[in-house]
Amino acid sequence: MALSPAPARPPPQGDDALLAALRAGDEEAFASFVDAHHGLLVRLARRFVPSDGAAEDVAQDTWAAFVSGLDGFQGRSSLRTWISGIAIRIARRRAVRERRYEPLPDDDPPLPSEDAFYPSGHRWGGFWRVYPQAWPVSPESAAISGEIVRRLEVIVAALPLAQQDVLILRDVEGFRGVEVGELLGIDEGHVRVLLHRARTRVRAELQTFFDERGRP
């Protein structure tokens, strides 16, 4: 008869308790933290490096840096934000070293009018009011959707690194603006500017793609 595993002890609650447990060498706390955040690290890394294997390497390097830096962590940000920042820095250095991305032209596309966005007090403040025209339903819709996703990945990967970091953290991983600022070491106003420019670039490139697809 197979033995049931002993129930896992719940991880410490809150960053202070978790940090104390990690510094004390609590293996269960560390395993729980890895389980909760390893996927995030891989996703962040995969935005910069060319393969799943390379993203795993970045994540492993991030965990090593995390462990070695625990004693020096001063708690100015959450542990999640701190380790995400480590992963981004490692992945970004690797991407630049391997010259994976060809950047878009330095000049930003013209900024749209404020009417193009929901106002700051709205629940969707800063997001677009008008979206690209929907594709008609057809047998090739799935293929078209896949093509759009691939194109979007190329567009995001080609953004200037600061804009790419902000866009991924804010719109993909769901960090709040203030957290993004803490993670990247910039003020929240700069985060908003970079996010606005990144979204504008992405929309302009996607609109070009849609226009080209719509031509006979």
PyMOL commands that set and color helices and strands:
alter all, ss='L'
color gray80, all
select helices_A, chain A and resi 15-23+27-46+52-72+79-98+114-116+141-158+161-172+177-184+188-214
alter helices_A, ss='H'
color red, helices_A
deselect
rebuild
show_as cartoon
